[in-house]
Amino acid sequence: MPSVGFFRFPLNAMTATVTVPSSNIQEILIGYPNAQRDSLIPILQDVQEKQGYLSRAAVEAVGKALDIPVSKIYGVATFYNQFRFTPLGRYHIQVCRGTACHVKGSLAVLDTLKRELKVEAGETTRDGLFSLEVVACIGACGLAPVINIDGNFHANLTTQMIPGVLNQYKKKR
C-alpha cells in the first residue's frame, strides 16, 4: 500500500480519478460559518454522509477550506474507525465478530468471504459489487454466526452457505 507521511491508503484511493463537485463540499461548509479545526470531525462526517466515503479530493478541499494540511486530516480521520477512504460496494457485507458469533465460527465465515470475494476486510471488490466490513457485534447473537448485507440478516451460517448467499446478490445485478 502506498503511503503519504504515516497514512497508508489503498492504491485505488490514491490513483482513482474522483471528481467531487466543489459545490458539494461548499454546501457542507456553508453549514459551518467561520469553521476552525474543532469543526473538522463534523465536516468529515457530513462529507462521508454525502459521498459515502472520504475521497482524496474531498479531504483536500476540506483542508484548503480549514487551512489544515491534508496529512493532519488523514491523521484525524484514520484515528476513528467511522471514516472510510474507499467507496462501499453496491452490497455492503458486515460480518459480526462478537463473542457468540466468534464461538460459533464467524472467523471461518469471514475467511470464506475474503477468499470468495478476493478482498480483505475494509475493501471493495474490483467490480464494485461487494464491500466487506468486520463489526464488533450486530446484536443478533441468537442467530450466530450472522452477517448483514444491506439490512438483510443471514443467520446460522456455515462456510458452505457463503457461495449461495453471494450468488443471490450477484443475480440481482
Helices and strands as residue ranges (DSSP letters): E 3-4, E 7-8, H 11-15, H 22-30, G 37-39, H 40-51, H 56-66, H 70-79, E 91-96, H 99-103, H 106-117, E 130-135, G 141-143, E 147-149, E 152-154, G 159-161, H 162-171
